[in-house]
Amino acid sequence: MQMIHQNKRRMIGAIIVILLFSACDVQVPQSSEQNTAVIRQTRELLEEITEQELRRAPELASRIGISVNSAGFDYAAVVDDRSQAAFERARLERIETLERLHRLPQGRLTEQLLKDKEIVVETLQDAVDMASFGHGQISFSYARPFVADHLSGGYIDLQDVLLFRQFFSESEGAKAYLSRLSAMADVLDDDRRRLMADANSGVVPPDFILARMAAQAETLAAPLDEVQHPLIETFQRRLGAVSDLDPEEKSALVSEASEIFETSVRPAYQRFIQTVTELQASAPSEPGIWQAPNGSEYYAEALKLYTGKAMNADELHREGLSIVASIEEALDAKLAEIELIEGPIGDRLYELSQQEGQLYTNDEDGRFALLTRLNELYQTANTRLDDIVAEGQRSSLLIAPVPDALLTSTPAAYYVAAPANGSTPASFHVNLSDTANWPDFTLPALVFHETVPGHHLESSYPEGAGRLSLIRQMIWPVAYGEGWALYAEDVAFELGLYTDQPFAEIGYLQSLLFRAARLVTDTGIHHQRWSRREAVDYLVTTTGLPESVMEAEVDRYTVWPGQAAAYMIGRNEIVRLRTRAEEVLGSNFDLPRFHHAILSGGPRPFEFVEADIDAWVAEELSR
């Protein structure tokens, strides 16, 4: 019987190898000199595209933390052009760039260069497809229907860059900070004008989103009492490390920054707030991109962008409901083990969250204890790195509260990758404004999602396995990144990382339930035409999570159609690839090596992940 299984695996492996080679284009024989020229032309065009995209998004260059030499220009003093003209120009330039990529002569490219080219082509095509609707925000692997919302837009994003990515230690860097600060008024006015133009075309955020935007802008515009604005305080603090300026010069620069903010930036915020407030009168009162012109088509493209494949919204909604039901069944059994038997699953999960020992006090001591717990869980996971992935490298990570300036404009918890220049470590932030949102049994799954084996491992691994090209560092397909992080919660379960944590397995199942409920809610809002109240009630009833948190979630899905579907779809893709590899390799399947095959290729659409896994399986069979 064992011999039969071995022969079967060899046959399947041979088929995989045949398919891999048959998928390759038939190449016309070329001389070595001709092929070298093709490689050079392809590499040069990709480098040109990289610089073109970075010039379009210099703030992204700051977030990535790349050198000026790598970027090809001194980006630190300039901001993204958010004008309508720039939006149209980007769409046309990307169409032209796609044509140039398709016109490249064929040749035998290196494996990595071919992959980079194909991924860039797919990413540019996605951007062009989303931009064809003529509204919102478009960048690599990312699109939102509104120019600005309560989570994004120039009025938030530029402050975020200045506060948390604009580091300097010499006078030129200080001048670059001032240059970006001076440009903030134009950024706000461009967003304001585009918001009005889109609204005139029937694309306007719902009134409850606009109300949140106005409140957020008020907070970002005004310091408290006599305290300096954070942008000025941060600038003054960083000037302390500048050695080529004397105290008088530093004082003059702080005064200049204050004057820029008071005479230019603050008035621009007030204009922005006025426009946002006026738009509320004609804005829809319920969520759903279906209300916009061609809204259903936009949602279909958004689902394709974020999941990596064409998805039928009705089928996706039913799939979400089916997954929810299966997880509820597992949760019912686990809750019964701790004698929580009566009532719906959501009610019982909420009851567990209120039990003694689950909640941290909502004060400094409680927040410190919660952060300590998160660090302990991260360190525990880190000790199992060798069981998770081959060639893993431990890298530093800061676990900290969400900064005050971002409390209302970010998810409740999020990960930020370390910039390439090493100016700051990678970080995992948790909103601790209300510790009741973080009962203890939910923390293990949260940590394993955001750190190891989740986002932190996924983000830092390609660097250890072989540095990605700069253009690839700008591309992060959501289904890949969030799918891996959700799958990482499964890996932690396999490794027994929940076993010694009270009720942690219930927290893990609740986390999966929440992501499945996202599928239902996202399609419910944008395809089934749910009201905001329906969406919030569904999430609260299903997950047992606090209503205020679920309101924030619904508002997030409202302004980011399709993104919430990527988590479970991506996770299921990885599970599918793993199941297939296990069936072929049998006892020769090695989990760390499988994870290496996924992560070493860096963020990429799943068809590329699948090709890499097929190649890895063929390689394993030949060992």
N, C-alpha and C positions, 0 to 999 in steps of 0.2 A: 504493500500500500504506500509506503514511504517513497519507493522508487517511482510509482505512478505520479505522486504529487510533485516530485522533483522534475520529472519529464514535462508535466503540465506547466510548471513554472518556467522551464527552459523554453517551451513553445511560446508561452505568452511573452517572455522576454524577447524572443526572436522577432515576434510580431511587432513589438514596440520599436525595436531597432529598425525594422523594415519601414515602419510608418514614419519614423523620424527622418530617415534618409529620403523616403519618397516625398516628404513634405518640402524638401529643399528645392529651390528653383534649379532647373537645368542650366548650367553655365556654359556659354561659348568659350572654348579654350582661349586663354589670353597669355601674352608673354608676362614674365615677371615684372618687366618695366611698366607695362600697361596696367597691371593690377596694382602696383605701387601707386600709380597716378590716381586710380579710383579710390584707394584708401585715403590718399592725401586729400582729394577733393571732398570726400565725405566728412573727414575729420574737420576740415576747414569750414565747411558749411555748418556743421554742428556747433563749432566754436562761434561762428558768426551769429547763429540763432541764440546761443547762450547770452552773448553780449547784448543782442537786440532785446531779449526778454528782460534782462537785468536793467537796461536803460529804461524800459517800460515800468519796472518795479524796483527802483533803488532802495525802497524801504525793506523789500525782501532780502536784498543783499546784506542789510544790517542785521536782519533776523538770522540769516544763515551764518553771518560772521566771517565772510570771505575776505581775502586780501584785495587791495586795490588792483594789484597786478593781475589777479585771477579774474576780477570783474572786467578789467579793461578800461576803467574810468574811475575817477574819484567820486564815488556815489554818496559819501557821508553828508554832503551839503545840499543834496537835492531830494525832492519828494516825488511820489507817484503823481503823474498827471491824471487827474480824475475828471477832466472836462469831457463833454459829449464828443468833441472833435477827436480827442485821444481814443475814446471808445470805438468810434468808427474807423479811425486809422489803424488801430490794433487788429480789428477784424479783417480789413483789407490786406494788411501786411502779412497776417497769418495765412490767408488764402494764397497769396503770392509765394510765401515760404513753402507751403505744402506743394505747390506746383514745382518749385525748384528741387525739392527733395525727390519728387517722383521722376524728375528729368535726369537725376544723377545716373551716370553710366553704371551698368551692372558689373559686378566683380566679386571676387572671393574676399569679403571683408573678414576681419578678425571676429571671433564669436561675440566679444564684448561690444565692438563697434557696430556690428549688425543689430544687436539687441538695442543699443542706445538709439540707433536710427529709427528702428521700428516703433519703439516706445514713444519717441518724440513725435513721429508721424501720427500715432493714435491720439496722443495728448493734444496736439495742435488741432486735429479734426474735431475732437470733443469741444475744444474752446470755440472753434468756428461755428459748430452746430448750435451751441448755447447762445453765442453772440447774434445769431441770425434772428432771434426774437427781438433784439434791439433795445433791451432794457436790463437794468441790474448790474451786478458785479460779476466779472469773468476773469479767471486766471487759470493757471495750470491745475487740473484736477479739482476745480472749485468753481461753483457758480451760485449766486443768490439772485432772486428776482427783483429785489429792491436795491437801489443805489446805496441806501443806508438803512439800518434798522437798529434795534436796541442792543445788538451784540456786535455790530460791525459798522464800518463806514469811516471816512476820514476823521470825523470829529472824535472818534474813539481810537482808531488805529495809529494815528500819528503821535498822539500823546503816549500810547503804549510803547512805541519805538523810542521816543525821546527819554522816557522814564526808565526803560528796562533794557535797551539795546544800544543807546547812543553813548558809549564810553569814550573817554579821551584822557590823555595825560600830557598834551602839549597845546600850544596856543592855536595851531591850525585846527585841531579837533574842537576846541571851544568855539572857534569861528563857524565851523560846520554846524554845530548845535544851534547857534544863533541864526544861521541861514535857514535851517529847517523851521525853527520857531517863527521866523519872519514869513515863511511860506504858508503857515497854518491858516491864515485868513483866506487866502486864495483856495486852499483845500476845502474849507468849509463852504465857501461861496460856490465852488464847482458842484459839490454834493447837493447844495440847496437848489441850485438851478436845475440840475438833472432830476431831482425829486419832483420839482414842479412840472418839468417837461414830461416825465413819465406819467405823472398823475393826469395831465391833460390827455394822455393817450389811454387812460383807463387802468394804469398800473400804479396802485398806491397801497401802502401798508394799511392794515386794518386800524381803526381808531384807537384800540387799546394798545397796539404797538406804537403808534405815534405818541400816545400819552407817555409811554415808558421812555421813548426817545427824548421827549422834551424834559422829563425829569432827569434823565441821565446827562443831558447836555447842561442843564442847570448845575448839577453837581460838578461836572468837569470844568465849568467856566469860573466857578467862584470858590475862593478859599474861605475857610471859616474864620470869622472875626478878623483879627489883625495878623493871622498866620500867613506866611508867604504861600503863594500857590505852589503846589508840588513841582511844577515845571521849573520854577525859579529856584526853589530850595535845592532841587537836584542839581541844577546847573551850578549853583554856588558851592555845593559840597564837592562836586567833581573838580571844580577849579582849584580846590585845595591841593590836589595832586599834581598840578601843572607847575613845572619848575622854571619855565622860560618867561614867566610873567611876574612882575613885582606886585605887592599888595595894592598899590594905587590902580594899576592896570586891571587887576581882578575886580576891584570895586567898581570901576567904570563899566566893565563888561556886565556885571550883575545889574547895574542901573540901566544899561541898554536893554537887557533882557526884560526887565520889569516894565520899561516903557513900551517895548514891542507888545508885550502881553496886554497891557492896559489900554493902549491906543489903537491896537490892530486886532489882536486875537479875541479879546473879550467882546468887542462890538460884533465881530463875525459870529461868535457863539449866539449873541442875542438875535442877530438876523436869522440864524439857523433855527433857533427856538421859535421865533415868530412864524416862520414858514411852516414848520412842523405843526404848530398849534393851529394855524389857519387850515391846513390840509385835513384836519380831523373832521371838519364840517361836512366834507364830501366823501370821506373814506368809508369803506364797508365796515360793518360792526361785527362781522364774523370772519374766521380764517378761511383759507382755501385759495390756492392759485387758480383754481377753475374759474374764479370770478374775473380774471384778467383776460384781455383778448388773446385767443389761442392758448388759453391757460391749460387745457387738457394736453395739448401737444407739448407745451413747456414741461409739464409734469412727467410725461413719458420720456422726454430727453433727459430730464434730471435724474430719473430712476436709472436710466442707462449709464449716465455719467458716474453715479455713485455706486451702483452695484456691478458695473462692468459688463452688463448684458441687457438686451432688450427684455423688459419685464411687463407682463400684463398686470395692471393694477388690481383687477378683480381677483385674479389667481393669487397674487401676492397677499392680498387681504385674507383670502381663505387659508393660505399657507400659514400666515401669522396666527390666525385663530386656532388652527390645528396644533401648532407648536405650543401655544399657550395652554391648550387643554392637556397636552402630554406632560408639560412641566407641572401643571396644577395637580395632576395625578401623583407625581413623585413627591410633591410638597405635602399633599394630603397625608401620605404615609409617614413622612418625616415628622410632621407636626403631631400626628397621633402618638408618636413615640414619646413625646414630651407632654402628652395629655391635653393638647390643644385640639379639640375634636369638633366643637360646635361652631357653626357659622361658616360663611364664605372664606376662601383662602386668604383674601386680602384682609379681612377683619382679624383673622387669627395671626397673620404676620404683624399687623399693627399691635395686637395685644402682646405679642412677644417683645416688640420694640419698647414697650412701656414697663416691662418687668424690671425688678430690682437688679442692679448691676449692669444694665444695658446702656443707660444714658450717662453721659459725662456732664458735669455741672457747667452751666453757661457762664463761666468766669475764667480768669487767667489760669487758675489751677486746673480747671477742667480742660481748657484748650491745650495746656502743656501736657497733661496726661494723655490726651487723645493723640497729639503729635508723637509722644513717646511710644505709644502703642503702634502707630503706623511705622515708625522706624524699626521697632522690634520685628514686626512682620516682614518688612523688607529685608532685614538682615537674615532672618530665617530662610527666606526664599533664596537669597544669594548663596547660602551655603550649599544649595542643591543645584548650582549652575551646571556642574559637570554631568548631572543626570538629565539636564534639559537640552543641552546643545553641545555639539562638538566644536572645539576651538573657541569656546567662550572666553571673554575677557571681562573681568570686573571693572567697572568704571564708576566714578563718583556720582552721587546723586544727592541733591538737597530736597528735603521734605519740609514744606513751609506753608503758612496760611496764604490764601489769596491776598495780594496787596489791596489795601483799602481803596485805591483808585480804580480797581477792577471788580469790586464786589458785585456790581449789578450788570456787568457786561461780559461775563465769562460763565462757562458751565460751573456746576457746583464743585467739580474736581477736574483737573486737567494736567497733562504732562507737557513740558517744554524741553525740546532737545537741546543739548549743549551746542553753542555756536562753534564754527570751525576754528575761530581764533582763540578759543579757550578763555575768553573774557569772563564767562560765568559757567558754572557746572550745569549739567542737566538738572531739572527741577520738577517736582511733583507738588502741586498746590491744591489745597482743600479750603473751601469756603467755611470758615469757622464762626460766622456771624451768629449762627444758632446751632449749638452742638447737638440739639435734639434731632437734627437731621441725620446724625451719624450714630445710630445705636451700634454697640460693640459687635454684634454678630454679623453686621454688614461689612466690617472693615477688612477682613482677610481678602474677600473677593475684590474689593476696591483696590487694595494694594497690589495684588497679583495682576490685575488688569493694567494698572498704570505703571508699574515698575518692572519687576521680574516675576514671571516670565514675559510680561506684557510689553508696554510701549518702550520702557527704558532698554530692555534687551533688544527689541526690534530696531530701535533707533541707533544704538551703539554698535550693533553686530556687523553691519557692512563695513564699517571703518576697520574693524579688526580683521575681517576676511579679505579685504582688498578695497581700496578707496573708490567710491563711485565718482564718475565724472561730474563736473559742476552742473551740467544740464540735468542730470539725473537727481542731484540733490534738490532740485527745484520741483520735482514731481513726486507726489505722495497720493496714490490712489486710495481713497477712503476705505473701500472694501478690503483692500490688502491690510492697511494699518489697523483699522478698527476690528476687522475680522480676526487678525492675529491676536489682538489684545483680548478679545472675548474668548477665543480658543485657548489662550493662556490660562484663563480661569479653569478650563477643563484639565489642562496639564497639571495645574496645582492640585486638583482633586486626585488625579492619578498618582501623584507623588505623595499623597497623604498629608498635604500641607494644611488641610482643614481639620484633620483628625483630632489634634490636641487643643483646638480652639472651641470654646463652648458655642454650640449652635451654628458654627461656621458653615457647615454643609447646607443648612437652611438658607443662610445668607447667600451662598453660591447659587442655589436654585432660584432664590428671589432675583438675583442679578440676571440670570438667564431669562427668567419670566419677564423682567422689565424690558430686556432687549427684544423679546418676542412681541410684547405689547406695543413696543415702538412701531413694529411693522404694521400692526393693526391700526394704530393711531395715525401714523403718517398717511397711509392710504385712506383712512377714514376721513381725515381733514381734507385732503387734496383731491380725492376721487369720489368718495362716498358722500361728501359735502356735509360732514358733521359740523355742528356748532362747537364753539369753544367749550361750552358747558358740558356737552356730550363727551368731548375728548377728555376733559379733566376728570369727569365722573368715572369714565371707563378706566383710566389709569389708576385712580385712587382705589376703586373697587377691586381691580384686578391685582395690583401690586402691594397694596397696604402701605404705600409710601405717603408722606405728608401731603396734604392738598396744596400748600404753598409751593412745595417743590414740584409737584405735577403741573401746577399752573405755569411755572417757569419753563417746564419741559414742553408744554403745548405751545407756548409762545415761541420757543426755539424752533419747533417743527414748522410753525406758521411761516417763519421767515427763511427757512432753509429746506424747501421741499426735497424729499428723496434721500437726504443725508442719513436720516435715522434708520432707513432700510438697510444701509450698508453693513451694519454690525453683524446681524444674524446671517445675512446672505454670505458675507465674507467668511464668517466662522464655519458655516456649513460647507463652503467650498473646500476649506482646508481639511475638514473631517472627511469629505468625499475623496480627496486626493490621498489622504492617509489610509483610508479603508482599502482603496484600490492597491496601494503599495503593499499593505500588509497581506492582502490576498495573494499577490504575486510572489512576494519574498518569503512569506511564511516565517519560520523560525529565524531566518536571516535578516528579518527586519530589525533595524537599529534606530530607536527613536531619536537620540541626539543627532545622528547623521541625517535623518529625515528633516529635522528642524534646521540643520545646517544648509541643506539643499534649498529650503524655503528662504531663509534669512540672508544667506550670503549673496544672493542676487539683488538685494535691496528692494525698496518699494517699486512695484511694477504691476500692471494689469494681470489678472489671473490666467489668461491664456499663456502668458510667458512663464508664470509660476508652474502651470501644468506641464509645459514643455520641459522645464528644468527638472521636474519630478520624474517625468518619463525618462529623461536622459540619466538621471541618478539611478533609477530602478534598473535600467539596462546595464549601467556600470556595476551595480551591486551583483547582478546575476553573473557577470563575467569575472568576478573576483575569485 
